[in-house]
Amino acid sequence: MTVNRQILLTETPQGKLAESHFKLSEGQVPEAKDGELLLRTRLISLDAANRAWMQGATYRSAVNAGTVMAGGSVSEVIDAKAPGFAKGDLVFADTGWQDYAAVPAKTAQKLPKMEPLSHLLSVYGIAGLTAYFGLLEVGKPKAGDTVVVSAAAGSVGTIVGQIAKIKGCRVIGIAGGASKCKLLTDELGFDAAIDYKAEPVGKALRKAAPNGIDVYFDNVGGDILEAVLFGMNNYGRIACCGAVSQYDGAAPAHGPRGIPGLVVVKRLTMQGFIVMDYQDKHDAALAELQGWVASGKLKVMEDIMEGLENTPKALVGLLAGDNVGKRMIRVS
């Protein structure tokens, strides 16, 4: 335990993110000070939000060039200088892309020990909880509702669609590529899937949802959000989770058109959220998610890549839509 490999963001990308924007560096393993934990990274979470952090402050501070790339991870406590933690504990923390990190204990969330460990980042981690709260607390689906999910083959979308089916809804997924659409309908139980790369989304939605859309879980923003807006029913609910179509590359020429008029005329509710908004309900949500997984009602889709050095490649690929389910890097 003498070398700490780190992935640095060498420059802030102006266009699309590339592997050349990062470099692998080696530093010293830090020591835990009073009130801190020394952590060894086990699994790094890869999320579209990683790219958004390079553009400026969001719900967290921006990632600046020349610093360790930020990111959450499942990590193991190597040394604890704070009460309530012990060597060998598992935690979720913002360690960044590196082998070891010293973090304030108050920022670390203790995790249960389970196998597979990867479930702590996918269905029982931010992905699963984001899907759960965004759909149920913001989307408020009722049995018989038509629910549309964008980026439906991604880490959050795969779970949103399945929960909507559990709640008795008709579910339509929007994804890129025939193989992803086939997975949604054949393996995850979606009622229909739209390949946005192969057909106009608005036209396809009119066919797949002839009676309109009650709930839309938006992961992408942009033109797909615009297309869905025109298909929403009166009093429809839109849960705004992300806008991955606008994170990577040049800013779009225009935002979704029709929002002011459609929101008023159709009396739509559009609400953004982040998973931390529902901290007080996490335990109940996890218990329900665990029950669905144990019963086979909820299938867990994971995309695990090996090696810290492959983290840049993995994020670039995620932004290009290469992943199915939750993408993560196994470090140790």
C-alpha positions in Angstrom: 0.0 0.0 0.0 2.6 2.5 -1.1 1.2 3.8 -4.5 -2.1 5.4 -5.1 -3.1 5.4 -8.8 -5.3 8.3 -9.7 -7.2 9.4 -12.9 -6.8 13.1 -13.4 -9.0 15.3 -15.6 -6.2 17.1 -17.5 -8.4 19.6 -19.3 -12.0 20.7 -19.3 -13.6 19.4 -22.6 -15.1 22.0 -24.9 -16.7 19.4 -27.2 -17.2 15.7 -26.8 -15.4 14.0 -23.9 -12.5 11.9 -25.0 -10.0 9.5 -23.2 -7.3 12.1 -24.0 -8.9 14.5 -21.5 -7.7 12.2 -18.7 -4.3 10.8 -17.6 -3.3 8.1 -15.1 -1.0 9.4 -12.4 0.6 8.0 -9.3 0.6 9.6 -5.9 1.1 8.7 -2.2 -1.6 6.8 -0.3 -3.1 9.5 2.0 -3.5 9.1 5.8 -6.7 9.4 7.7 -6.8 12.5 10.0 -9.1 12.9 13.0 -12.7 12.6 11.8 -11.7 10.9 8.5 -11.7 7.4 7.0 -9.0 5.9 4.7 -10.8 4.0 2.0 -9.8 1.5 -0.6 -11.9 1.8 -3.7 -13.7 -1.4 -4.7 -16.3 -0.4 -7.4 -16.6 3.1 -9.1 -20.0 4.3 -10.2 -20.1 5.7 -13.8 -23.0 8.1 -14.5 -23.9 10.7 -17.1 -23.7 13.2 -14.3 -19.9 12.8 -14.3 -19.9 14.7 -17.5 -22.2 17.4 -16.2 -19.8 18.1 -13.3 -17.1 19.2 -15.8 -19.4 21.9 -17.1 -19.9 23.7 -13.7 -21.4 23.3 -10.3 -24.6 21.3 -10.1 -25.8 19.7 -6.8 -22.0 19.3 -6.2 -19.1 21.5 -7.0 -17.5 21.4 -10.4 -14.6 19.2 -11.3 -11.6 21.3 -12.3 -8.8 20.4 -14.7 -5.7 19.1 -13.0 -7.7 17.3 -10.2 -8.7 13.8 -9.5 -11.9 13.0 -11.4 -14.8 13.0 -9.1 -17.0 9.9 -8.7 -18.9 7.9 -6.1 -17.8 4.4 -5.1 -18.3 1.4 -2.9 -15.2 1.4 -0.8 -13.7 -0.6 2.1 -12.5 1.1 5.3 -8.8 0.6 5.7 -8.4 3.0 8.7 -11.0 4.7 10.8 -10.3 7.9 12.8 -14.0 8.5 13.5 -16.5 6.8 15.8 -19.1 4.5 14.2 -16.8 3.0 11.6 -14.3 0.1 11.8 -11.7 -1.5 9.5 -13.4 -3.7 6.9 -16.7 -1.7 6.8 -18.2 -1.0 3.4 -19.2 2.6 2.6 -20.5 4.6 -0.3 -18.4 7.8 -0.6 -17.2 10.4 -3.1 -13.7 9.0 -3.4 -13.0 10.1 -6.9 -11.3 7.9 -9.5 -8.4 6.5 -7.4 -7.3 3.5 -5.5 -7.3 5.1 -2.1 -9.0 8.2 -0.6 -9.2 9.9 2.8 -12.7 11.4 3.3 -14.6 13.0 6.2 -16.5 10.2 7.9 -19.7 12.4 7.9 -19.8 12.2 4.1 -19.6 8.4 4.0 -22.7 6.2 4.1 -22.2 2.8 5.7 -23.4 -0.1 3.6 -24.5 -3.6 4.4 -22.2 -6.5 3.3 -23.8 -8.5 0.5 -23.1 -10.5 -2.6 -22.9 -9.5 -5.3 -21.2 -6.3 -4.1 -22.2 -4.6 -7.4 -25.9 -4.5 -6.4 -24.9 -1.8 -3.9 -24.2 0.5 -6.8 -27.0 -0.6 -9.1 -30.4 -1.7 -7.8 -29.7 -0.8 -4.1 -27.6 2.2 -4.9 -28.2 5.6 -6.5 -29.6 4.0 -9.7 -32.3 2.0 -8.0 -33.2 4.7 -5.6 -33.3 7.3 -8.3 -35.7 5.1 -10.3 -37.8 4.4 -7.3 -38.3 7.9 -6.0 -38.4 9.6 -9.4 -41.2 7.3 -10.6 -43.2 6.8 -7.4 -42.8 10.1 -5.7 -42.7 12.5 -8.7 -44.4 10.5 -11.5 -47.1 9.1 -9.2 -48.2 6.3 -11.5 -51.6 4.6 -11.1 -52.5 1.2 -12.3 -53.5 1.4 -16.0 -51.4 4.5 -16.7 -49.2 4.7 -19.7 -45.6 5.4 -18.6 -42.8 6.3 -21.1 -39.1 6.1 -20.1 -36.2 7.5 -22.1 -32.7 6.0 -21.9 -34.7 2.9 -21.0 -31.8 0.5 -21.3 -29.6 2.5 -19.0 -29.0 2.1 -15.3 -32.0 4.0 -14.1 -34.3 3.4 -17.1 -34.2 -0.4 -16.8 -35.4 -0.2 -13.2 -38.0 2.5 -13.8 -39.8 0.5 -16.5 -39.9 -2.6 -14.3 -41.3 -0.8 -11.3 -43.9 0.7 -13.5 -44.9 -2.8 -14.6 -45.0 -4.0 -11.0 -47.4 -1.1 -10.3 -49.7 -2.2 -13.2 -48.8 0.3 -15.8 -48.4 0.0 -19.6 -44.7 0.8 -20.2 -43.0 2.1 -23.3 -39.2 2.5 -23.4 -37.2 4.7 -25.7 -33.7 3.4 -26.4 -31.0 3.5 -29.1 -30.6 0.4 -31.2 -32.7 -2.7 -32.1 -30.9 -5.0 -29.6 -31.6 -2.7 -26.7 -35.3 -2.4 -27.7 -35.5 -6.2 -27.9 -34.0 -6.6 -24.4 -36.6 -4.2 -23.0 -39.6 -6.1 -24.4 -38.3 -9.7 -24.3 -36.4 -9.7 -21.0 -37.7 -6.8 -18.9 -41.3 -7.0 -19.7 -41.8 -3.6 -21.4 -45.0 -3.4 -23.5 -43.3 -1.6 -26.3 -39.9 -0.1 -27.2 -39.0 2.7 -29.6 -35.6 2.9 -31.3 -35.0 6.6 -31.6 -32.1 5.9 -34.0 -34.4 4.2 -36.5 -37.7 6.1 -36.4 -39.1 9.5 -35.5 -40.0 9.3 -31.8 -43.2 11.4 -32.0 -44.7 9.3 -34.8 -43.7 6.1 -33.0 -45.3 7.3 -29.7 -48.6 8.0 -31.4 -48.7 4.4 -32.5 -47.4 2.9 -29.3 -49.5 5.1 -27.0 -52.7 5.9 -28.9 -54.5 6.9 -25.7 -51.7 9.3 -24.7 -49.0 9.3 -22.0 -49.7 9.8 -18.3 -46.2 9.7 -16.9 -42.9 10.4 -18.6 -39.6 9.6 -16.8 -37.1 11.9 -18.6 -33.4 11.0 -18.6 -32.3 12.7 -21.8 -34.1 16.1 -22.4 -33.7 17.7 -25.8 -35.7 16.5 -28.9 -37.0 13.4 -27.2 -38.5 15.4 -24.4 -40.1 17.7 -27.0 -41.6 14.7 -28.8 -43.1 13.2 -25.6 -44.6 16.5 -24.5 -46.9 16.6 -27.5 -48.2 13.1 -26.6 -48.9 13.9 -22.9 -52.4 13.6 -21.5 -54.0 16.3 -19.5 -52.6 16.4 -15.9 -49.7 14.2 -17.0 -46.6 14.1 -14.8 -43.0 14.4 -16.0 -40.1 13.4 -13.7 -37.0 15.2 -14.8 -34.1 13.0 -13.9 -31.4 14.1 -16.3 -30.6 15.6 -19.7 -27.8 13.3 -21.1 -28.4 14.5 -24.6 -27.1 17.9 -23.6 -24.1 17.0 -21.4 -21.6 16.0 -24.0 -20.6 18.3 -26.9 -21.9 21.6 -28.2 -25.0 23.2 -26.7 -28.2 22.4 -28.6 -29.5 25.0 -31.1 -32.8 25.2 -29.2 -34.5 23.7 -26.1 -37.6 21.6 -26.3 -40.3 23.7 -28.1 -43.8 24.0 -26.9 -43.2 23.7 -23.2 -44.9 26.9 -21.9 -48.1 26.4 -24.0 -48.3 22.6 -23.5 -47.7 22.8 -19.8 -50.5 25.3 -19.4 -53.1 23.8 -21.8 -52.5 20.2 -20.6 -52.0 21.2 -16.9 -48.8 19.2 -16.8 -46.5 18.8 -13.8 -42.7 18.9 -14.6 -40.5 18.3 -11.6 -36.8 17.8 -11.2 -35.4 15.8 -8.3 -32.3 14.2 -6.9 -32.2 11.1 -4.9 -31.0 12.9 -1.7 -34.4 14.6 -1.5 -35.8 11.4 -0.1 -33.2 10.4 2.4 -35.8 9.8 5.1 -37.5 7.2 2.9 -34.4 5.2 1.8 -34.8 2.3 4.2 -38.4 1.7 3.2 -37.4 2.0 -0.5 -34.5 -0.5 -0.1 -36.8 -3.0 1.6 -39.3 -2.9 -1.2 -36.5 -3.1 -3.9 -35.0 -6.1 -2.1 -38.3 -7.8 -2.0 -38.9 -7.3 -5.7 -35.4 -8.7 -6.6 -35.8 -11.7 -4.3 -39.2 -12.6 -5.8 -37.9 -12.2 -9.4 -40.2 -9.3 -10.2 -37.2 -7.0 -10.8 -34.2 -8.1 -12.9 -30.9 -6.4 -12.2 -28.9 -5.3 -15.3 -25.2 -4.5 -14.7 -22.4 -3.6 -17.0 -19.1 -4.1 -15.1 -15.7 -3.3 -16.6 -12.4 -4.1 -15.0 -9.5 -1.8 -14.0 -9.1 1.7 -12.8 -7.2 2.6 -16.0 -10.3 1.9 -18.1 -12.5 4.4 -16.2 -12.1 7.1 -18.9 -13.0 4.7 -21.7 -16.0 3.4 -19.7 -17.4 6.9 -19.2 -16.9 7.9 -22.9 -18.7 4.7 -23.9 -21.5 5.4 -21.4 -22.1 8.8 -22.9 -22.2 7.2 -26.4 -24.8 4.7 -25.1 -22.7 1.6 -25.1 -23.9 0.3 -21.8 -26.9 -1.8 -20.9 -27.9 -1.3 -17.3 -25.7 0.1 -14.6 -22.1 0.7 -15.7 -19.3 0.5 -13.1 -15.6 -0.2 -12.8 -14.2 -2.9 -10.6 -11.0 -1.5 -9.1 -10.2 -4.2 -6.4 
